[in-house]
Amino acid sequence: MAMDEINDSDGKGDVSLSELQLALMRVLWTRGQASTAEVAEALREQQRPLAHTTVATLLTRLEKRGLLLSERDGRALVYRPAVSEPEVQRSMVSGLLSTLFGGQPAALLSHLVAEGELGDDDLAQMRALLRKKGGGHA
């Protein structure tokens, strides 16, 4: 399923997830599929102990948003991602760029550099990516 096929609650197709929702999605991206109990256990292992009912509610909401698919396995529901991590990253970065930086990628990069968010290794990787993207002329 492509991102443009996802109908988010705001009707724009943009995906915006909380840190907790991302943690749940990462469990499923890593495992491929998991039951509610397995997701709850994985979150406990990450020092995020949540009640089984809370995990079930979060998974149901993500399914209603079109981000997860589920099927019955006996009495348990097994969930799997309907979208990939790169699709969600693309959507969330696009939303951040549009909302906070007026759609200007240079403003985002400038912010990251000015605030000291990028170390020397990060800057070197970005230069290499820019050279590659620009055909070696950057």
Secondary structure, DSSP 4 states (H G I P E B T S, - for coil): --GGG---TTSS------HHHHHHHHHHHHHS-EEHHHHHHHHHHTT----HHHHHHHHHHHHHTTSEEEEEETTEEEEEESS-HHHHHHHHHHHHHHHHHTT-HHHHHHHHHHTT---HHHHHHHHHHHHHHTTT--
